[in-house]
Amino acid sequence: VRNYLASGLLKGIGEKTADAIIEKFGINALEILEHQPDRLLEIRGITKERLAEIKDTYAETSRMRVLMTLLAPFKVTPTTAQKIYQHFGPACADIVRQSPFNLCQVPGFGFKRIDAIVQKSGGDLRDPKRVHGALFYALEDARTKDGHLYLEAEALLKAAMQLLNERIPLPQMRVPMSQVEQELSAMIRQDEVVSNHGNVYLPKQFLQESETAQKAVELFLAKPTVVDITQPLEQVKRSLGLNLSKRQSEGVEMVFRHNLSIITGGPGTGKTTVLKMVIEVYRQLYPRQKIVLGAPTGKASRRMAEATGIDEAQTLHSILGLHGDSESKKDRERKPLEAGLLIVDETSMVDMWLIHQLFSRLRPGTKVLLVGDADQLESVGAGDVFHELIGSGVVPVTVLDEIFRQAQDSLIAHNARFINEGKTTLYYGEDFAFHKAESQEETAGIIRELYREQIAAKGIEQVEILSPFRSEGEASANSLNEAIREEINPAAPETPEIVYAGKIFRLNDRVMQMRNNYEIKLY
């Protein structure tokens, strides 16, 4: 009851007021709200105006109260209950009451958690709704954990069977494959999932992929007016004092021949030079048209702004006015993107959801250039978008494969190419070194020593550590963060700190914002 009151659903009641109401009325607080709401005036701080707000919002959230009561065994927070309400709509309580396994359709709800509670209540192991929930969850789990937009039918059946039977010791009690196959066939017939050439999708992911592919084809087929860029390109090269290789020149020309094109290449291959040329030539040809530069992360967009000299480079979320990683009704109603030329950098980091958002906002005639390194890891979110577009054979692609950075400037570009080519002889020097270690403990010690040296030489803002491990061992990101923080920002009587969610935050700690939240304020 306290969590419901403090959830933010009821305007006029925050955490302190919720505590005061519980202290006063205990478990009967909701009965008081329902039948004697004026008694809330007995609570210090609740005025008649505030009470009117509470009454109004309490009436509006009646469906949420029913849902919260139903979900009590699952220990669901009001925030999660709101997600369930948004997913299923006003009929959410009836849908959950019909079968708790329907919750497997909601991101963040694990099949095992639901199954354990249902089985404690005497649930039927072979209940079709249980099989239905396992199939839904297997698809959602593959999307969120492994980045798959779909699973092949055989892999999906295998994953569902694992979920259904891994905790059932007696073979005669296990769900047979034939029942899982029948349930999947029924889900396909009823359009609950989509089967495309034996690949099974959740409907939303199939729609995103198919609409994005359709938009890519439309962009390719919409041939722009043919223009001769020879003269403006020569002028730009003279004004910028730059020369282009044959492949770089082909890349610039390709952009003006098509409304959708891709430029890819490893570090040091001149992607930024081509970008500058494209921007300047476009400005000369179309001075009244708007150029929009975007990237999937804030860091990438800042780097893009510095490299091109266009300060307006932004994250794709900012350009599209998106908040978070889900599409709301407000998002769908937004106007088309106003741009004559749209350039997206670090496109390998863009997932299917974001590229669908972007492509669905493009107005006819917009010229789109996608730039990135095809050898970078694919996006964190579901969908290997950049590689699929390159491999489609539909989108024009220029591959920059000549390294222009000199060895004395950077060894990284050369070594990246050697590694891609399978070569084991690498260049070593100041910016590329190898340190041998026999254990994670020894590795962590070397890293801490190198970190101290580098921040002393270059400043703390210029040094970062990347680890392939998040939490396993001394050389993991979590362990290194703790050890380094205690070295460079140790506890001291004059240094204030707070504890939140089991972690200590100390003045002057470095903090990473892990998720887009435009309400966060920096001071």
TIFIFI-695043 format. One record per residue: x negated, y, z of N, C-alpha, C in turn; residue in one letter. Coordinates in steps of 0.1 Angstrom, whole numbers, plus 2048, in hexadecimal, padded with zeros to 3 digits. Layout:
N
XYZXYZXYZa...
This chain:
523
7F87F48008008008007F780C800v7ED80C8087E48178097DD81A7FBr7D980F7F47D28117E77DC8177DDn7E98137DE7F38187D57F58277D7y7F682B7E47F88397E77EC8427E3l7E083C7E47D48447E27CF8427D3a7D783C7CB7D28387BD7D28447B4s7D984F7B77DA85B7AE7E785A7A6g7EE84F7A87FB84E7A18058597A6l80485B7B380E8647BA8078727BBl80C87B7B38078897B480A88F7C2k8008947C880189A7D57FC8917E1g7F88857DD7F287C7E77E48787E3i7DA87C7EB7CD8777E97C986D7F3g7BC86A7F47B885F7FD7BA86380Ce7B786F8107B987381E7C8873821k7D08788187DF87881B7E486A81Ct7DF8618137E38538137E084D820a7D48508267D084A8337D984F83Ed7DD85C83D7E58628477F385C847a7F885983A80685383980584583Fi7FB83D83C7FA8308417F8830850i7F18398557EF83A8647FC83D86Be80584586481284986A81C83E868k81D83885C82982F859825821857f81881E85581381085481980A847g81D7FD8498217F583D82F7FA838i83680284084380783C842814833n83681882F83482582883C82681Ca83D81B81484581B80785381C80Al85881581586681681986A82481Ce86182B82386383982786484281Ai85A83F81185A8468048678447FCl86C8387FD8788347F588583A7FBe88683980889383C80E893849817h88784C81D88785882587B861822q87986581586D86C81186B879819p87588081E87388C82686B88A832d86A87E83786287B84385387D840r84F87E83384188183083D88F834l8478978378448A583C83E8A484Al83F89885083889685D82989585Ce82589385081689184D81089F84Ci8068A28537FF8AE8527FA8B1844r7FD8BC83E7F88C08318028BE826g80D8B68298178B481E8228BF820i8238C881782D8D38178398CE80Ft8438D780F8508D480784D8D37F9k8448DC7F48408DD7E68398D07E2e8308CC7EB8288C07E88318B37E9r83A8B37F28448A87F384C8A77E6l8508B27E08588B17D484F8AB7C9a8428AE7C883A8A77BE8398987C1e8378947CD8368867D184387F7CDi84F8857D085B87E7CD85D87C7BEk8598867B685A8857A785187A7A2d84587A7A683C8707A083F8627A6t8448617B28488547B785384E7AFy85D8567AB8688517A286284D795a85885478F85385178284B844782e84684078E83D83478E843828794t85082779285781B79885380E791s85180E78484C80277D83E7FE782r8368087848288057898297FE797m83280379F8347FD7AD8377EE7ACr8417EB7A38447DD7A18387D579Cv8317DA7928257D478D81B7D1798l8187DC7A080E7DA7AA8127CF7B4m81F7CE7B78247C47C08217B67BAt8247B47AD8227A87A68137A47A6l80B7AE7A57FC7AC7A37F57AB7B1l7FC7AC7BC7F67AC7C97EC7A07CBa7F07937C77E77887C97DA78A7C1p7DA7927B67CE7937AE7C579E7B3f7C97A57BD7C17B07C37BD7BB7B8k7C87BF7B17C67C87A67C77D67ABv7BD7DF7A67BE7ED7AA7C97F47A2t7CE7FF7A77D780779F7D280B791p7C580E7907C08117837C1806779t7BE7FA77E7C07EE7757CF7EC772t7D77EE77C7E67EC7797EA7F676Ea7E580276E7E880C7647E4806756q7D88007557D47FA7497DD7EF744k7E27E774D7EC7DD74A7F97E3745i7FD7EE74B8097F57478077FA739y7FC8007367F98067297F97FB71Eq7F47EF7227F27E47188007DE715h8087DC71F8157D571C8217DE71Bf8207EB72082B7F47208357F272Bg8417F772A84B7F773584F7E9739p84D7DF7318517D17348467CA73Ba83B7D174082F7CA7458337C1751c83B7C575A83E7BD7668457B0761a84E7B07588557A475384B79B74Cd8417A174483879973D82E792747i82A79975182179375C829788764v83578B76783E78276E840775766r84277675984476B751838761751q82B76775181F75F752813768755s80D76676180176E7647F676C75Ap7F67617527EC7607487EC76A73Df7F877173C7F977C7327EE787735n7EA7877427E07917457D278F73El7D07837397C47807317C3789725c7CE78F7207CE7987157C87A5718q7C77A87257C27B67297B37B572Cv7AB7BE72679D7BE72879A7BF737p7917B773C78D7B874A7937AD752g79D7A674D7A379C75579E78E751f79778875B79177B75879B76F759g79A7667507A375A7517A075275Ef79475176279174876E79774E77Ak79775C77B79D7627877AC760787r7B376177C7C175F77B7C475177Ei7BD7487777BF7397787BE734786d7B473978E7B273579B7BE7387A4a7C47447A27CF7487AB7DB7407A7i7DD73E79A7E97377957E972879Av7DD7227997DB71479D7DD7137ADq7DA71D7B47DC71C7C37EB71C7C6k7F37227BD8017227BE8087167B8s80070C7B48066FF7AF8087007A0g80170879880370978A8006FC782g8066FB7778056EF76E7F86F1765d7EF6E87667E26E975F7E56E9750l7F06E274C7F36E173D7FE6EB739r8006F574180A6FF73D806706730d80E70672680B70D71980671B71Bp80C7227258087307287FA73172Dk7F57267347E77267397DE72472Cr7E171B7237D971A7177D972670Fv7E572D70E7E67397077DD74470Ch7DD74571A7D474F7207C574C71Eg7C273F71E7B373B71C7AF73F70Ea7B773D7047B47416F67B27506F5l7BB7586FB7BA7666FB7AD76B701f7AB76570D79F76A71579276670Ey79275A7077857567007827606F5a78C7656EE78A76F6E478577D6EAl78C7816F578878E6FB77A78D701e77778170776A78070D75F780703d76277A6F775877A6EC7567886E7a7607906E875F79E6E37577A66EDr75A7A66FA7547AF7037467AA707t74479D70873779870D72D796702k7327916F772978D6EC72A7966DFd73379F6DF7347A86D473A7A36C7g7427986C97487916BD7567976BAh75879B6AE76679F6AA76F7936A9l76A7886A677277C6A476A76F6A9y7717646AA76A7576AC76F74E6A1l76774569C76B73B69377573269Be77F72C69578972569C78371A6A5a77971369F7737086A776C70D6B4e7657186B275E71E6BE7697236C8a7747296C377E72E6CC7847226D4l7877176CD78D70B6D47847066DEl7777056DB76D7006E476C7096F1k76C7166EF76C7206FA77871F703a78471D6FD79071C70579070F70Da78C70470678B6F770D7826F8719m7776FF71876D70172377470872Fq77C71272C78371A73678D71173Dl79470A7357A070273A79B6F6743l7906F074078D6E37457806E274En7796ED74F76C6EC75576D6E9764e7786ED76A77A6EB7797836DF77Cr7876D77727906CC7747886BF773i7866B877F77D6AD77F7836A0779p79069E779796692774799693765l79468B75D79668C74E7A568C74Bp7AD6837527BB68274F7C368F751q7BE6987597C46A475C7C16B0753m7B66AE74B7B16B97427BB6BB736r7BA6C77317C26CB7267BC6C5719v7C36BE7117BE6B87057BC6C26FAp7B26C06F17AF6C96E67BC6CB6DDm7C46C06DC7CF6C16D37D96CC6D8s7DA6CD6E57E36D76EA7DE6E56E8q7D16E76E97CB6F46E67CC6F86D8v7CA6EE6CF7CB6F06C17DA6F46BDe7E46EE6C37F26F16C17F56FF6C5q7EF7036D17F27106D67EC71B6CDe7E07196C87D97226C07E17246B3l7E67186AD7EE7196A17FB7216A3s8017206AF80D7276B280A7366B3a7FF7396B97FB7476BB7F874E6ADm7F27466A47F074C6977FD74E68Fi80674469081374668A81B75268Fr81A75469C82175F6A281A76D6A2q80F76D69A80777969880177F6A6d7FF7766AF7F977A6BC7EA77B6BAe7E47736B17D67746AD7D677369Dv7CB7776977CA7776897C076D684v7C376467B7BA75B6757B675F667s7AA7626657A576665879A75D653n79D75464A79474A64578E742650h79673E65A79173666578B73E670g78A74B66F78475467A79075A681n79075968E79C75D69679876A69Dv7A177469B7A07826A17AB7856ABy7A978D6B47B37956BB7B979F6B0l7C67A16B07CB7AA6A67C57B86A5p7C17BE6B07BC7CB6B07AE7CB6A9k7A67C16AC7997C06A67997BE697q7A37B56937A57B26847A97BF67Df7B27C76837B77D367D7AB7DD67Cl7A37DE6867987E868578E7E467Aq78B7D76797817D266F7877D4661e7947D065F7997D065279C7DE64Ds7A07E76567A27F56527957FC64Fe78B7F965777E7FF6557787FB647t7797EE6447757E863877C7EF62Ca7897F162E7917F762378D805621q78A80C62C78681A62B77881B624k76F812627762812621763810612a76C80760D76E8055FF7748115F9v77E8185FF7848245FA77A82F5F8e77183060276683A60175D8385F5l75A82B5F37518275E87578295DBf7648265DA76B8275CD76E8365C9l76F83F5D377284D5D17658545CCa7638545BF7568595BA7568685BBk74C86E5C074C87D5C17488835B3p74A8905B27468975A67378965A4t73389259872489059571D89D595v71289E59D70B8AA59D6FC8A759Bv6F58B05946E78AF5926DF8B659Dd6D98AE5A66D28B45B16C38B75AFi6BF8B55A36B08B65A06AB8C45A4t6B28CE5A06AD8DC5A36AE8DF5B2q6B98DE5B86BA8E15C66B18D85CFp6AE8CC5CB6A58C35D26978C85D1l6938CD5C66858D35C46848DF5CCe68E8E85CC68E8F45D468C8F15E3q6948E75E86938E35F66868DE5FAv6808D55F16738D05F46688DB5F5k6698E55EC6608F05ED6628F85FAr66F8FB5FD67190360966E8FC616s66F8EF61666B8E862265D8E3622l6578E46176498E06166488D0617g6518C96116518BB6136518B4605l64B8A860464B8A05F86538935FCn65988E5F26618815F465B8765ECl65B86A5F165785E5EA66385B5E0s6608525D766A84E5CD6778495D4k6758405DE68083A5E56888455EDr68184E5F36888595FA6908625F1q68B8655E569286D5DB69F8655D7s69D8585D56A98505D16B38505DCe6AF8505E86B98515F36C185E5F3g6BA8695F16C18765F06CB8765E5v6C68725D96CF8725CD6DB8695D0e6D985D5D66E48545D96EF85A5E1m6EC8635EB6F68695F36FF8725EBv6FA8785E07028815D870A87A5CDf70786D5CB70E8655C171A85E5C7r71A85C5D57248545DB72A85B5E7h7368585EB73C85E5F7739856604n73384A60272E84260D72183B60Al71783E61270A83860F70283661Cs6F882E61B6F082A6276E182C623i6DA83262D6CB83262C6C682B639i6BE8216366B881A6426A9818640t6A281764B69481564B68F814659g68380F65B67D80E66967781B66Dg67181B67966B82867E65F82C675p65F83967265483F66A65683E65Bg66283A65766483864866A844642t66C84F64967185C64368085E642g68785764B69685964B69986864Ek69286E65869587C65C692885650t68888364968588B63D69088B633t69587F6306A087D6266AC88562Cv6AF8846396BA88B63E6B989A63Cl6AE89F63F6AC8AE63D6AE8B262Ek6A98AA6256AB8AD6176BA8AC613m6C18A26186CF8A06156D78AD61Av6D48B16266DB8BC62C6D98C9624i6CC8CC6216C98D861B6CE8D860Ce6CD8CD6056D38CD5F76E28CF5F8v6E88C86016F78C96026FB8D8605y6F38DE60E6F68ED6116F58F5605r6EB8F35FC6EA8FA5F06F58F85E6q6FA8EB5E57048E85DC7128EC5E1l7148EA5EE7228EC5F37208F5600y71D9025FE71B90B60A72790D613p73390B60E73F90D61674490061Dr73E8F561A7428E862073B8E762Eq7428E063773D8DD6447358D1645k7298D164B7218C564E7228C165Ci7258B565F7278B066C71C8A566Fv7158A667970B89C67D70F89568Al70E88868A71288169670A874698g70A8706A57028646A970A85D6B4a7088506B771084A6C170C84D6CFp7018536D26FD8576E06F88656E0t6F986B6EC6F48796EE6E687A6EBg6DD8716EF6CF8726EC6CC8726DDk6D38696D66D18686C76D68756C0a6E187B6C56E68876BF6DD8936C2s6D78936CE6CD89E6D16C089C6C8r6BC8906C66B088D6BE6B38916AFr6C088F6AB6C489269D6C48A169Cm6C98A96A66C98B76A56BB8BD6A4a6B28B76AC6A48BC6AC69D8BA69Ee6A08AE69969A8AA68C69F8B2680a6AC8B56806B28BC6746B38CB676t6B28CF6826B48DE6856C38E2686g6CC8D86856DA8DB6876DE8D9695i6E08E369D6E38E26AB6F18DC6AEd6FA8DC6A47078D76A67088C86A6e6FD8C06A56FE8B26A57048AD6B2a70D8A46B271489F6BE7168906BEq71B88B6C971E87D6CA72B87B6C1t72D86F6BC73986C6B474586D6BDl74486A6CA74F86B6D375387A6D4h74A8836D574D8916D67538976C9s74D8926BD7528976B07618936AFi7648876B37728826B177B8856BDl77688B6C777E88E6D37838826DAg77A8786DB77E86B6E277986B6F0l7808646F977D86370777D85570Ah77184F70E770841711770838704g77282B7067718226FB77E81B6F7d7898226FA79681C6F579E8276EFs7A78236E67AF82C6DE7BC82F6E5e7BF83B6E87CC83F6ED7D48456E2s7E18476E67EA84D6DC7E685B6D8k7E08626E17DB86F6DE7CF86F6D4k7C78646D67BC8636CC7C18606BEd7CB8586BD7D18546B07D78606A9r7DC86A6B07E28756AA7D98816A7e7CC87F6A97C388A6A67C288C697r7BE8986937BD89C6857B189667Ek7B18966717A689166A79989966Dp78E89366B78189A66E77E8A3662l77C8B06667798BA65C76A8BA659e7668B464E7588B364A7578B163Ba74E8B863474B8B56267418AA626g7378AB62F72C8A163072B89D63El72C89064172B88A64E71F88164El71588365770987B658709875666i7088676667078606736FA85A674v6F285D67F6E58576816E684C68Bd6DC84368C6DC8386956E982F694e6ED82D6876F98266856F9818689t6ED81268B6ED8046906F380369Es6F480E6A56FA80E6B370980F6B3m70F8126A771E8146A67258076A5v72F8056AE7377F96AE7447FA6A6d74B7F06A57577F069C7627FA6A0m7647FA6AD76E8046B276B8126AEw75E8166B075A8246AD75A82769El75581D696755820688764820682i76D81968877B819684781827688h77D82C69478283969877D84368Eq77084268A76A84C68177084B673l77083F66D77583E66078484265Ef78C83F66979A84266879D851669s79385966D79586866E78F86F661r78986765878386E64C78E873643l78C87F63E795884634790881626r79988161C79487E60E78A88860Ap77F88360377588B5FE76988D607g76A88961475E88A61D753880618t74788561873B87D614735878621k73386B62272E86562E72085E62Cv71686263470985C634706855641l70484864170184164D6F283E64Dl6EB8416586DC8406596D9837665v6CF82F6636CB82766F6C081D66Bg6BC8166756B180B6736B87FE674d6B97F66696C07EA6696B97DF672a6AD7E26766A67D867F6A87DB68Dd6AF7E56906B37E869E6BD7DE6A3q6BF7DC6B06C97D36B56D77D96B1l6E17D06B06EE7D46AC6F47DB6B8e7007E16B67077E96C170A7E06CDs70C7E76D87107E16E571E7DC6E3v7277E46DE7357E06DC7367D66D0g7427D16CF7457C66C57447CB6B7a73D7C36AE73C7C66A072E7CA69Cg7297C369371B7C668D71D7CF681d7227DB6837277E367871C7E766Ev7117EC6727077F16697027E665Ff6FE7DA6666F97CF65E7047CA654h7117CA65871B7C564F71E7CE644e71D7DB64671F7E563B7137E3631l7077E26366FB7E062D6FD7D3625i7017C862C7027BB62570E7B961Dg7177C361D7247C16167217C1606s7177C86027157C95F371D7D45EDg7267DB5F572F7E55F07297F35F2v7237F55FE71E8036027108045FCv70E80F5F47008125EF6F68145FBp6EB80D5FA6E180E6046D38115FFv6CC81A6056BE81D6026B681860Et6AC80F60C6A380A616696811615v69281961F68581F62067B816626l67181261F66880862465980C624d65781862164981E62164782662De63D82363563A82A64163283663Ei63684264363084F64162885464Df62B84F65962385366461584D663r60C8556675FE8506665FB848673q5F183F6715ED83667C5E983E689a5E28496865DE8516925E9858699q5F58596926018606996098566A1d60B84A69B6148406A261183269Ds60E8296A660C81B6A26198146A2l6238196A86308126AA63680F69Ci63681969363D81668663680B67Fa62980A67F6228006786247F267Fh6247F268C6267E56936347E0691n63E7E969164C7E568F64D7DE681a6467E36776467DD66A63F7CF66Ar6347CF67162C7C26716357B7678f63B7BB6836447B168A64F7AC682i6567B667A6607B267165B7A8666n64F7AA6626497A165864379565De64479366B63F786671630786673g62A79267361B792675618794684k60E78D68860A78D6975FE79669At5F879B68F5ED7A56915F27B3692t5F17B969D5F77C669F5EC7D16A2l5F07DE6A15E77E86A45E97EC6B3y5DE7EE6BA5DF7F26C85D87FF6CAy5DD8086D35D78156D55DF81B6E1g5DF8296E15E58306EC5F482E6EDe5FA82D6E160982C6E260E81E6E0d6058146DF60A8066DE5FF7FE6E5f6027F86F05F87F06F85FF7E36FDa5F67DA6FF5FB7CD7055F47CA712f5FC7C771C5F67C472A5FA7B672Dh5F17AD7305F47A07335F779E742k60279674560679475360A786754a60878076060C772762619770768e61F77B76E62C779775633786774s64078677864879277864279C783q63E79678E63879F79962C7A6794e62379F78C6177A678761B7B077Ce6257AD77462A7B676A6307C2770t6387C177B63E7CC7816337D6787a6287D078C61D7D87926177E0787g6147DA77B60E7E17706177EC76Bi6247E976A62D7F376562D7FF76Fi62E7FD77C62E808785622811784r61680A78360A81178260981A775e60E81476A60E81B75D61882775El62382576562D82F76662783B76Ey62083877861A84378061084B778r6088447705FE84B76760585375De61084E75761685574C61E862751q62586175C62C86C761623877766i61787376B60D87D76E607884762a60687D75760188374B60B88B743a61888574262188B73962E89173Fk63088E74C63C893753647889754g64E88975E65887E76166387E756i66688975067188974666D883739e66088073765B87B72A65886C72Bq65B86573665785773766384F73Bv66584473467083A73766A82C737e67182373E66D81573E67980D739i67680472F6817FB72B67D7ED72Fl6877E57346847D873968E7CE732s68A7C272E6937B972869C7B2732p69A7B573F6A27AF74A6A97BA751f6B67B77556BD7C175D6BB7BF76Cr6BD7B27706BD7B077F6B47A4783s6AE79D77A6A779177D69879477Fe69379378B68479478D67F7A2790g6727A279366C7AF79766B7B978Ce66A7B377F6687BC7746767C076Da6817BD77468E7C176F6907D0771s69A7D576969D7E376A6A17E7779a6AA7DF77F6AF7E278C6A37E3796n69B7D879668F7D87A06857E379Ds6827E67916797F178D67E7FE791l68B80078F69180D7936908107A2n6938057AA6928077B86838097BDe67A8027B766C8037BB6668107B7a6698157AB6648227A666A82D7AEi67782C7B067E8377B86778397C6r67482E7CC66D82F7D965F8357D9e6598347CD64C83A7CB64C8487C8e65584C7BF65585A7BA65F8637C1i66985D7C86738657CF67685E7DCn66D85C7E566F8547F267985C7FBp67E85480468785A80F67F863817a68586F81B67E87882468988082Ca68588483869088B840696897839p68E89E8316938AA82A69B8A781De69B89A8196A189780C6AF89180Et6BA89880B6C789280D6CA886804p6D287D8096D68728016E486D806e6EB8667FC6F88618006F98527FCi70284B80270483D7FE71183C7F7v7118367EB71E8347E471E8277DDy72881F7DE7298117D871D8097DCa71880A7E870D8027EC6FF8077E8g6FF8127E16F28177DB6EF8247E2k6E28277E46DD8337E96DA83D7DEi6DF8497DE6DC8537D46D585F7DCf6C98627D76C186C7DE6BF8787D5r6BE8847DB6BB8907D46AF88E7CBl6AF8927BE6A58917B56A38837AFn6AC87A7B26AC86D7AB6B086F79Cd6AB8677936AF8677856BB85E784r6C686377E6D285C77D6D685B76Ev6DA84F76A6DF84C75C6EE84B75Cm6F4853753703852751705847747q70C83C74B70D83074371983073Am72383973D72F838735734846732r73984972673F85672374985A72Dn74886673375286B73C75087A73Cn75988173575788F73275B89873Ey76089174976489975475989A75Ee74E89375C74289476573C8A2763i7398A876E7338B576E7258B4773k71B8BB76D70D8BB77170B8C8778l7048C87837018D578A6F28D778By
